[in-house]
Amino acid sequence: MARTIDITADRQAALEAASAALADGFAIAIPTETVYGLAADATNPLAIARIYETKGRPRFNPLICHMADLAMAEEHAEFDPVSRALAKAFWPGPLTLVLPLKRESPIHSLATAGLDSVGIRVPKGFAGALIGAFGRPLAAPSANTSGGVSATSAAHVEADLGAKIPLILDAGPSAVGVESTIVKAEGGQLRLLRPGGLAAREIERVAGQPLLRAKAPSAAIEAPGMLASHYAPGASVRLNATAVEPGEALIAFGSAAVSGAGSARIVLDLSPRGDLAEAAANLFDYMKRADASGAQSIAFSPIPEEGLGEAINDRLQRAAAPRD
């Protein structure tokens, strides 16, 4: 079973243990402000292979590479002016930029799924300090079994992957609660590859241009989180519910009245006051709690398609998608 270290109790011990495990080529669970990540040395193919093996993740699905700061990121990727402006405005933070990979970068092709581009993020807090101490970028998808609900606490990681990894670093619940927003600058335009913890309107404000969204799902996987079925609990997921069927779990939003709620197996409200940031922070934890209730189906109340609601709805639509 994994050893768990409470970062708040002994930050230095956590840094030392994590750096040693990463240097030995292990994949470990680390906290970030978005979700918990399964991190390994992005320049070590055996370490990266451990991420894919531990998660059961398809190897055509690229990994985000996390950097200590913009200076480290510029050692590995080519920045256009708009991407650099976004990096300066939002790093460290929940923004991933897909950029051309420099030929001389030691990031292994297994992390990029063989693409000539790389998704880069600079995380806040302990994760950034760990990368700086380690001195190399970390590939770090969410710390959960592939296709399942992302982990937003050390307990989530322990329950899912605890028997497969040597170390979990615990910093309490993730503050943002959904993965980073992924953006790619291309041909003078900005494309939104995945909505996430940074609202699109904030990116558009800094970039001075709209984010282009795909009219239909793309078969090409350019970044994480683009698989049609993803973030799925064991129970089926039903969206925009205005009534609950007997035995279903209900995840509501904004104290919305839902017919039949009294017969639900469990009722949870992402944010009784209708705060989308609070809803995002609670999303994955509540999905896990609803799933653990034994319900065969989880009904979700409608979520506004604005601000962080775009990211929440993206996750829910993928969770509700047909599964292989």
N, C-alpha and C positions, 0 to 999 in steps of 0.2 A: 504493500500500500504506500501511497505517496506520503512523504513528510510534508507537513504544513507549517509555515513560518508566518507569524503575525508581524507584518511590516511595522505597524504602529508600536509594537512592543520592542522590536529590535531591528531597526532599519539596516544597520551595518551588517549584522549577521545574515539578513536576507540578501543583501548585495553580494556578500562573499560567497554564500552557498549557491546563489543563482549563477554568478560568474563562473564558478568552478564546474557546475553541471553543464553549462553551455559550452565551456571549453572542452569538456569530455564528450561533446557531441550529442547530448541528450535534448529532448524536447520537454519543456517545463511550462507550467501555467503561471502567467503573470497578470496582474491587474492593470487595466487601462481605464480611462474615463468613459470609454464606450462600452465594451464588454471585456470579459477575461479572455486573454489570448493564449494560444498554445505556441510558445516561442522556441525557436532554434536558430543557430548560426546560419544566416542566409548565404554564406560562402562555402558551407560544408555540405556536400551532396548526401552523405550518410545521415547527417542531422536532419536535413530537409525530408529525406525519405521517412524518417521516424515520425514526422508530422503527418504525412499522408497515411502511413500505416496505422498510427494511433487513432486518427479520426475516421479511417475508412474512406478517405476523400479521393475522388477521381483525379488522376494526375494531369488531366487536361485543364483543370481549374486552377488558375494562377494564385499565388499568395501575395499579400501585401507585405512589403519590406519596410520595417520601421527604423527610423533614424533618430539620432540624438538631437539633431538640429539641422537647419538649412545648409550649413557648411558641409556637413557629412552627406546630405542628400545630393549636393552639387558635385561630389566626388563620383557619384554613380549614375547620374541622369543629366540629360540636356534640358535646360529650362528655357522656355519661350517667355517673353515679357509678361504676358497675362498670368501664366502659371506662377512666375516668380512673385508677382504682385499678390496673388492669392495666398501663396506660402507665407509671405511676410505678414499678411493680415490675419491669417487663421492658424498658423503653427506656433506653438504646439496646440493641437486641437483635433476635432473629429472630421478632418478633411483629408481625403486621399487623392493625390494627383497621379494620373497615368501619363508617363513621360518616356521619351526615347532612352533606352539603356545605353550608356557609354560602352564602347567596345572594350575599353580597358577595365571596366568594373569587374571585380571578382565575384559578384552575385552569381550564383550558379543557375544554369538554365532550368534546372528542376523547379526552382522557386518561381520562375516566370512562365512555366509551362512551354518553354521554347519560343516564346514571343520575343520580339525585339524591343518591347516596351516593358516598363516596370511600374507597378503601383507603389507609391511612396507616401508614408505618413510620419509625422513627428508627434508622438503621444505626449500628453501632459503627465506631470508627476513622476512617480517612482519608475515607470517604464522608461521614460526618457533618461533618467539618471542611470539606470541599469545599462542601457545601450551605450551611454557615454563611458561608463566604467569598463564595459566589455570591449569597446573599441571597434566593433563591427556591427553591421546592420542585422536585425533580427527579422526573419520571416515569422509572421504570427497571425494565423487565422483564428477564429473564435475557438475557445477551448471546449468543444463538445463533439459528439459523434456527428459525422457529416450528414447534412440534411435535417438535423434535429434542431431543437430550440437552443439558442445561444445561452451561454452561462453569464450571469451577472453577479455571481457571488462565488466565493471559494467553496461553499457547500455544494453548489450546483456542479462545479468541476469534480469535486470528490465523489459525488454520487454517480457521475457518468464515466470519468476517466481515471479515477483514483487508483485503480489496480494496474494502470498501464504506464504511468509516468512516475518519476522519482520525487518531484517537488512541486508544491503548490504554494504560491505567495499570496497571502490574504491581506487585502486592504479594505475589507468591507464591501458593501454593495456598490456597483458601478454607478457613477453619477448620471451619465447620459442614458445608458440602458439600451441603445440600439447602435449598430455598427456605423462606421464613418460614411459620410457622403463621398461618392467617387465621381470625379470629373476628369474629362480629357479634352485638351485643347487640340484642335485639328482644323487646318485650313482656315485659320482666322476665326473659327467658331468654337464655342464651348458645348460639349455634350455631357449630359447627366447620365452616367452609366448605372448609378445606384443612388437613390435618395437615402439620406441617413441623418446623423446627429447634428449636422449643420444645415439649417434651412436654406433652400434654394434662393430665396429672396436676398439673403445676406451675401451669397456668392455673386449674384447678379448686381448687387449694389456696388461691390468692389470692382468687378470686372467691367461694369458699364455696358453690359450686353446680356441678352437673355440666354438662359440655358436651354439647349435643344433637347427635347425628349423623343425617344423612339416612338413611332406611330404603332409599331407592333413589336413583339419580342423578337430579338435577334438570335439566330442559331449560333453565331460566333460568340465565344466566351472571351471577352476582353479584360474582365476584372472579376473578382469574387462577388458572390451574391447575385449572379445573373442566371443561375439555373432556374428553370420554371418551377420546380418543386423544391422548396427549401424552408428552413425554420419551422419544420412540421413537428407537432407533438404526436403521441401515439393515437390519440383520438382524432376523428375527422373534425374539420373546421367549417363552420357556416357563418357567412358574413352578412352584415346589414340586417340583422335579425330584429324584428319588432315583436316577436312572440317566441316563447320558449316551449319546446316540446318536453313532455315528462321525461325526467332522468337526464336531460342535458345539463351541462354546466353553462352558466351565463357569465360572460365578461362584459360589463356595461361601461358606459362612458358618460360623465356629466350628469349622473343621477337621472338618466333618461328612464321614463316609464316603459317597462317591457311586459307585455301580457304573458301571464303564466309564470312569472318569476318565482312565485311561491312554490312551484313544483320542481324548480331546478335543484340539481344535486348539490351545487355550490353556486353562490353569487359573489362576484368580485367586481369592484368598480375601479377602472384604471385611474380615474380622477373624478371624484364626486363634484369638484368645482369646475370641471371642464378645462383643466390646464393640460395642454398637449405635451409640455415638457415633463410633467409629472406622469402622464400616461405612458410616454416613451420609456421613462425610467422603470416603470412597473411592468411593462409589457411581457417580457420573457419570464420573469418570476411568476406572474399570474398565470401564464400559459402552463408552466410546469405545475403549479398548484392545482389548476383545473384538471389537468391530465391525471394527476395523482388521486383525484377524487373518485376515479373509476368510471366517469362518464364516457359514453361511447362517442359523444359529439360535444363540441364546444361552440356555443353561439356567441357571436360578437355583435354588440350594438354598433350602429353606424358611427364612423369616426370622420370628422371634417377633413376634407382634402386641402388643407392649408398648413403652412409652416411645417412643423414636425409631423403633422398628420399625414403628409405625403409619404414619409419614411415608414410610419406605422402601417399605413394601408398597403405599401409595397410588401412588407413582411407578412401581413395577413393574407394577401392575395397569393403569395407563394406558398404559405402554409396550407391554404385551401386548395391548391392546385392538385390535379390528379397525380397519384404517386405510382412509380414503377413497382 
